[in-house]
């Protein structure tokens, strides 16, 4: 709902969107907004001052049977008012849930006394415990201290709190570096880059990550030169780092598509060769690597089967729904690559079996998904997609002529970012199309 508020900074009255009910089953995007600190945030249109609005919340996640209520102390409600208010919001959730989906837990919501406790409970459903949150808070505090600390203080902190400088810590540091880089803030970027370089050489985790980065970069380079990652190429790199099981596991995860019969045949032949040479230590080492990589392959295959199974179930539910547009919104989080793969496979199967009725249902659903996705995509990105899909320069120029209001330096920046991705992933044809579109757009800007 929308509510009228006054800016505490400049006094300007304006309306803001307030969500009091977070029903994850119906609106999964609200969970992400809550965890990202973006829910019920008001921004003054006059001075730009932003702040969190004090509002009662009902949180419902049917998948985890989690039902919570939170009423901020700032609302100054007495016990009777609180109970009535909670009852109204709870009833709203229950009434919007089909009778056959109602469960006993929905009639006994947990009362959370702070927003922090509510967030911690939500994070637990993501496998994130309170202890993990506290550790990350300490790591964030350590990182902010190291950024500004002089060398002597940094030396002591790095030694005394070495156990906190792990993969999560380096991920935080990378986010800081990327943010400063995007803002072109050299004053912030330089100390961050220097700290990252220092920790890469002076900490155990840093040295391990640096070794991984070097190995993965070399694998990527060799795969590009060979026109793709082959089982033989992956085997070559696995044998090169066979004394580092953790790194071999990373190589296996990155090159999972190359863990084929050919790869394992080559690995077995190498084990047989070493066994004939009497190198028992190497045989034991590579035999263990083979077992772990076979297990990794099996786990990935199981995950793939599970993901595809869930996508197939979601597709069946959507097709059976009376309101398919509403069903798509309900399954919004599942409309990923796996879902589209299953949908495309079902369309192909219907075409081969000449099942015209099912083919019509599936193609209509595909068109509806495209329509929904396009409606959520900024007009500039839709414009860019049409430009890249255009068959000729004449078509591109015609689109540019009709959409001059969407052309800006920011759009060129988006294209440059996309070109970096397509170049690194070896998508030469798409990269060439983007380069051509950039040239024509740049000419229009000039």
N, C-alpha and C positions, 0 to 999 in steps of 0.2 A: 504494500500500500504506500501512498505518498502522504507525507506529513509536512506541515508548515513549520519552519524553524527560523530563528534569527541568528545571524553570524555573531559569535561572541567577540570577534575581533573588530569588525566594522559596523555591526548592527544591521546589515542588509537582510531583509526578509526574503526567503526563498523556499522552494519545496524540495524534499529529498525522498528517495526511495528507501523504505524500511521493510525488511523481511523479519517477521515474527515467527514464521513457521518454516523450518528446514526439513522437508520431507525428501530424504535422499532417494527413495524409490521413484518418486515422480520428477524431482528436479535435482539430479546428481551434481549439476554445476554449482549449486549453492554450497555444497560441502567444500569444494575446491576454493570458493570465495571466502568461506569461513576460515579455513586453515591458512589461506594466503593473506588474511587480515584485510580483505577487501569488502567484507560484508558490512552493511549499515555504516558506510563511511560517507560523510557529507563534505562537499567541496563548495565553498562560497564562490558564486559566479563573479563577484565584485573584486574581492581581494585575494582569492585563491586559498584562503585558510582552510585546512582540512581537519576533520576530527571524527572520532568514533561516536556514534549516537547511542545513548543509553536506552536499551529496549529489551523487553522481555523476549525470551526465545523458547521455542519448543523444537527439539531436535529428534527426528525419527529416522532410523536406519533399519528397514525391515530385514535386510540381509543378515545383520548381526543382532537382530531383536533388541535394539538399543532405543530407549525412549527416555529423554531427559527434558527437564524444564529449568529455566534460569530466569530469575527476576532480580535485576540490579537493585542495590540498596538505594541508589540515587532516585528511584521512583517514589520513595517514601510511602510505601503502601503498608497498611496494618495487616495483621494476619488474615482477617476475613477478606479484605480486598485482594490479597495475594492469592488466596484459595479460589476466589471467584474468577480471577483473571486467568489463572492456570487452568481452571476447569473449562473456560471458554476456548482457550487455545487447544487444549487436549481434545475437546469435542470436535473442533474443526478438523483435526487430523483423522480422528476416528470416522467422522461422517464422510470424509473424502476417500476412505478405504473401503473397497468392496467387502460386503459382509463375509464372504468366504475367505478373505485374507486377514480378517481381524483375529488377533491373538490376545491371550490373557495379559501379557506384559504391557500391552497398550493401555490397560486400565489402571496400571500402577507405575506411573512415570517416576523416575529418580529425580530428586530435587538437587540441583547443583548450586552451591552458594557463591561460587566465583566463576568468572569466565575462563580463568586459567584451568580450573578443575574440569570444566566442560570440554575444553580443547584437548586436555590430556586424555580424557576418556575417548574422544573421537580418534585421537592419534593411536590409541591402543588397538583400534580396529585395523589400522594400517601396519601393525606389528612394531609400533614405536612406543617404548615404555617410558615411564617418568624418569627412570635412571638415564635412559638414552638422551632425553631432552635436557636434563641437568648437565650431562657430559658435554653436549653440544654448546650449551650456554657458556660453560667454562672454556671450551675451545675458542668460541667467538671472543670472549674476554681476553684470552691469551693472544690471539691473533691481533686484536686492536692494540694491545700493549706492545707487541713486538714491532708493529709498523712504525711506532714513534720512539721506541726505546733506543738509548745509545748502546754502543757495542758491549760494554761491560755488563750492563743489565741484561741485554739479549743473551750473552754467553751463559749467564746464570740460569735464566729462564729455560733456554733450550736444553740445558743439562738436567735441571731439576724436574722439568715437566715433559720429558722426552716421550713418555707413554701417551700423551695427549696429541702429539704431532703424528697423526695417522692419516689414512686415506681420506677420511671425512674432513680433517683439518686442511689438507691440500686442496680438496674440492672447494671449501670455503674461500681459500686464498685465490684459486683460479677465478671464482665468481667476482671477487674484488678486482682482480687484474682485468677481466673482461669488461666490467662496468666502467673502470677508469679509462680503458682503451676506447670504448664506444663514445665516451664523453670528450675524447681527445684532451684529457687532463694530465699533462706530463708531470705536473707537480705531485699528483697522487700516484701516477703510474710508476715513476722511477723507484721510489722506496719499496713499492710492492714487488716489482720485478727483481730488485736486488735481494729482498728477503726470500723470494721464491728460489732464486739461484743459490743462495746460501744454504737454505734448508735442504735443497736437493743434494748437496755435497756433504753436509754435516750431520744428517739424521739417517737412521737406518731405513725408515720408510721412504725418504727422499731418494736415497741411492737405489732402492729397489724400483721405485716408480720411474726413475730416469733410465734404468736398464730396460724396463718394459717399453718405454717410449721409443728408445733407440731400436729395439728389436722389432716392434710393430711398424715403425717407419720403414725399416729395411724390407720387411715382408711386403708392405704396401708398394714400395718402389719396384721390387722384383716382380710382383704380381702385375703391375702396370706394364712393365717391359715385356712380360710374357703374354699379355693380352688377357689376363685373368688368373685367379688363383687356382692352381692345379694340385691334385693329390701329391704328385712328386715334389712340387715346390714346397708345400707345407711340410712334407717329411724331411726335406733338406734342412729347414729351419728348426724343426723339432729336434733333430739329431744334433744340430749345432748348439742348442741350449739344454741338452739332456741332463746336465748337472744341476739345473734349476727347475725343479718340478712345478713351482708356482708359476714361473714364466711359461713353461710348456702348457700348463692348463689355460693360461690367457691366450696363447697362440691357438689352442684347440677351440676355444670359445669364439675367437674372431674368425677362424677359418673353418667353422663347423660344416659348411657346405662341401669342404674338401675331405672330410673324414669319411671316405668311401671305402668300398672293398679294395680298391687299388691301393689306397693309403695303407690300410692294415696289412695287406699282402707284402708291400714293400718293407714295412716295419718288422714283420715276422721274418722276412728274408735276412734283414740286418741282424736280428737276434740270432738266427741260425748260423750266420757267418761268424759272429763273435763267440758263439758256443763252440764252434769247430776250432776256433783259434785259442780256446781255453781262457777267455777273458770273463771269468765268472761275475766279477763286480759289474761290468757293463751289461751283461746278460740280465742280471737281477734288476738293474736300474731301468733298462728299456722294457723289461717284462712288466714292471710296475707301471710305467708310463702307458703301455698298451692297455693294461687293465683299466686305468683311470680314464683314458680317452674313450674306450669302449663304453664305460659307464656314463661319461659325459654325453656321448652320442645317443645312448638309450634314454637318458633324462630329457634331452632336447626333443627327441622323437615323441616321448610321452607328453611333454608340455605342448608340442605342436598338435598332437591328437586331441588333447583336452581343449585347447584354444579353438580348434576347428569344430569340435563337438559343441562347445558353447555357442559358437557362431551359427551353427546349423539349428540349434534350439531357438536362438533368438530370431532367426529368419522364419522359422515355423510359426512362432508366436505372433510375429508382425503380420504375416500373411493371413493368419486366422482372425486377426483383430477387425472389429467393425470399423473403427476409426484408425486407419493406418498411419495417418499423420501424427496422431497422439501417441500411437505405439512406437513410432520412430523416436519421438522425444523421450519416451520412457526408457528406450534402449540406446540413448544417445552415446553413452560411453562405449558401447559395443560396436558402433559403426566404424570399425577400423579396417586395416588392410585385410585381416583374416576374414572379416564379414564380407567385404567386397569380393574376395577371392571365392568364397563359398557361393555368393550370389552369381558371380560370373560362371562358375562351374555348373550351377543348377540351370542357368539359361542355356549353356551349351548342351547339357543333357536333354533339356526339353526340346531343343532344336533337332537333335539327333533322333529323338523318339517321335518327333512330329506331334508333340502334345501341345496343340495350339492354345488350349485354355490355360494351362500352366505357364506357357511361354508368355502369354499376354499379362498374366498376374505378375510374373517376375520382372518383365521389362517395364511395366507400369510402376512397380516398386522402385526399380533402379532410377527411373526418371524422377520420381518423387524425392528420392534421396539427393539426387543432383540438385534439384530445385531447392530443397531445404538447406543444403550446404552452401549453395550460392547466395541464399537469402542472408546467411550469417557471415558471408565473406565481404570485407570492405570493397567498395566499388573499384578502387585502384587495383586491387589484386585480381578482381574479375576481369578488369580491362587488360591486365598483364597476361592472364591466362588466354584470353582471346587473341592477343597479339602473337603469343608464342605458338598458338594452334593454327594461325593463318597460313594458307598454302603458298602465298607469294608476297613479294614486296608490295605489289599493288594493293593487295588486301590489307596489309599492315598499314600502308599509307592512308587507305580509306577509313580504317578504324581510328587512326590518329586524327584525321580531319574531323570525325564525328565526336571525338572525346577529348578535345583540347584542354578542357577544364580539369581533366584528371592528370595531366602531364606536369611533373614537378621534379626538382632535384632529388626529393626524397624517393621518388619512384626509381630514379637512376641508381640510388644507393641500394634499394631493395634488389635490383637486377644484379648489381655488383656482388652482393652477398650470395645470391643464388648461383652466380657463376663460380664463386669460390667452392661451393658445395658440389656443383656438377663437375667441375674440373678435378677435384680431389677424388670423386667417386667414378671417374672415367667415363662420364656420359658426354662423349664428344659431340654427338649430333645436337643434343639439347643445349649444350654450352655454345655451339655455333649459332643456334637460333637466338639465344639470349643476346649474344654479341651483336647480331644483326639488328635486333629490336632496339638495343641500346643505341646503336649508331643512328637509326632513324629518329628515335625520340630525342637524342641529343641535338640532332640537326634542327628539329622543331623548336627546342628550347633556345638554341642560338639565334 
